[in-house]
């Protein structure tokens, strides 16, 4: 049996539901209600994940599907470690490369080449490794002569293509992907998909969130349907997707 790379045990994540401070009239009319809440320490919360248990082994590509607000991005953030669970345990073995908010580490006044170095280091590469991969990153992005222009002069498509290219050259052990296969034009989307498929076939452990059910079916070897923070169905992608389409998509 292959090594366990991601292990979540009974994970919960809650957020407080914030409400504007009540006005004087509302406070007076509802004084006893507010007093009761204060005495009981009552606070309204939203649970993004509810008692989630999930194991992902080395080389697996697991697709996560579900409607907006189902908990998909929260799950990725917990695996990445940018947020902590409210309850439960999580163990992640190996370096994690996120392809979530592309270009989040880019500085608009630096050139594309300078941002490649900056973003590569932020994603765990050494400066020497980034320099070695520089030409390959530039070629894959298709930025061409604009690589030495400040990225504030880039179109959104150019910006995202460069960010995606950097992320794909970080030699990840665990890859987290959130809705990025629609980046750029049709040709770049095709090359992006091929690059991700190559990494997955090379044994990279991958968690892939997407609303594109066809991509989930083609790329992943297991799918999980999340709804309101809970696992509704899990298993072979086509079966999970068919159930999702039957119960959710057709009712919208």
N, C-alpha and C positions, 0 to 999 in steps of 0.2 A: 504493500500500500504506500502511495506517495506521501511525502511530508505534508503535514497540516500547516498551511501558510497564514490563514485567517480563521480565527476561532472566536465567535461571539456567543456568550452564554447568558440568556435571560436579560438582554439589554433593553433598558428603558431610556427614553430621552424626553424630558418635559421642558416646556417653556412657559413662563408666566404670560397670561393674557392681559396686556396693558390696557387700561382705560383712563381716559382723561379725568383729571381731578374734578369731582362734582362741584357744581356751582352752589352758591349759598341756599338758593331756593330748593334745589334737589336734596341738599344735605339736611335741611330742616324737615322736609316732607318725608324723608327716609331715614330719620335719625336713628330709630331703633334697629333698622336693618343694618346700618353701618356699625352701630355699637355691637350688635350680635356678631358680625364678621370679625370685628377687632378683638373681641373677647375669645372667640374660638380660633383665632389665627387663620381664618378661612381665606384662601386666595384661589382665584380661578387659574387653571393651567391648561395647556394644550399638550397632548402627548404625540410627538412626532413618530416615536417608535414605542411599541408595546410588547414587552416580553419576547424580544426577538432572539432566537437561537439560530446560528448559521455557521457552517463549516465549509471552507474552501481549500482544496488541496492543490499542491504544486501542479502547474500546467493546465488547470481548469480555466475555462472561460465562462463566467456566470453572467447571464443577462438579467437585469432588473427592470421590470415593467410595472406600470401603474399610472393612474391619473395624477394630475398635478396635486401636490399636497399629500401624496401617499407615504412619503418618508424616504424616497429614493436618494435625494441629495444629502439628507441628514445621515443616512447610512454611509455614504461615501466619505463624508466629513469625519465621522467617527472612526472609520478604518484609517483614514489619513492622519488622524490625531489632532485636527484643528479644533474639534470640540470633544468634550468628554461625556460619557454616558451618565445619566442621573442615577442609574442603578444597573447592576450587572457587571460582567467582566468581558474584556476583549484582549486578545493576544494576536499580534501581527509579527511574523517572522520574515525579515528581509526588507530591503529598501523599497519604498513606495514612490512611484512616479505618477503624479496626478495630471490628467489632461482634462481639467475642469473649467477653470476660468483662464482661458488662453491669454497669455500676455499680461497676467496680473503683475508680474515683476518688471515689466518694461518701463523705461523712463522716456518720455516723449522727446526730450531734447538730445538724447544720445542717438547715434546712428544705428542702423540695423545691425552692423557688425559688432558695435560696442554692446548692444543689447543681447546679442547672441552669447557673448562672454558672461554678461551679468546674469542672464536668465539660466544659462547652463550651470553656473556655479550655484545659483539658488536651488536648482533641481538636483544638486548632489555631485556634479562633475567637477573635476579639477580644471584649473585654467589650461593646463597642458593638454588635457583630453579635449577640451572645447576647441582649442586651436587646431588640433589634429583633425577634428571633425568639421572644421569651419567650411571648407569648400563643399563638402557633401551636404551640409545644412543649407547653404546658400543655393546650391543646385536644386535640391528637393523643393525649396520654397518657391522657386521661380521668380524671385525678386529682381534678379539681374543687376543692372547698373544702379538701381535705387538702394542697394545695400549700404552705401556710404552716405545716404541722406538721413536726416533726423526722422525718427518714426512718426513724429507728429505730421509729417507731410504724406504719410501713407494713407491709402484708402483702408477701410475696415477689413476688406478682403485680404489685402497685402499684409496687414498687421497680424491677422489671425493665421495666415499661411506660414509666416515666419515663426510665430509662436509654436504652432503645431510641429513644424520641422525641428525646432530645438528639442521639444519634448520627445520626439521619436528617436532622437540620437543619444538618449541618456543611458542606454543599456539597462533598462529597468528589470527588477526582479518581480515586482507586483505593479500592475498597470491599472489605474482607475480612470475610466473614460465616461464623460457625461455630455452627451449630445454634441459631438464635435465632427461627425462625419458629413455635416452639411457645410463645412467650411470651404470657401473658394468656389471656383467654377467646376463644371462637370468633370473635366480632366483631372483637376487636383483632388476632387472627391474620390475618384477612382483610384488614384495613386495612394491617397490616404488610407483607403480601405485595404488595399493590397499590402501596405506597410504594416498595418495593424494585424492583418492575417498572418503575415510572415513572422511577426513577434510571437503571436499565439501558437503557431505551428512549431516555433522554436522552443516552446515550453514555458513561456511567460505566463504567470498567473494573472488573470484579467477579470475585473469586475466592470461590466459594461451597462450603463444606463442609457436608454433611448426610448423615444416614442415611436421610432421607426421599427415596427414589428418584423418587417422583412429582414432588416439588418440583424436583429436579435436571432432570428431563425437561421440565417446563413452563417453567422459568426460564432455563436455560442454553442456549448455542448450541454448546458443546463440553464434553465430559466426559472426565475422567481417572480411571482406576482404579489406585489405589496398593495395593501389598501388600508388607509388610516393606521399605518404603522405596524400592521400585522401581516404575516404570510398567509395568503389565501390559497395559493397553489404553488407547487414546486416540482420540477422534473424535466423531462425531455421537452425542448423548446416548443416544438410544434403543438404538442398536447396542451401545454400551458397557455400558449398564444390562442389556440382555438377556443379554449374555455374562456379566456379573457374577452375575446371578440364576441362570443355568444352572450356573455353576461353583462358586459360593459359597453363595448363599442356600439352594438346594435340598439342599445337602449338610450344612447345620447341623442 
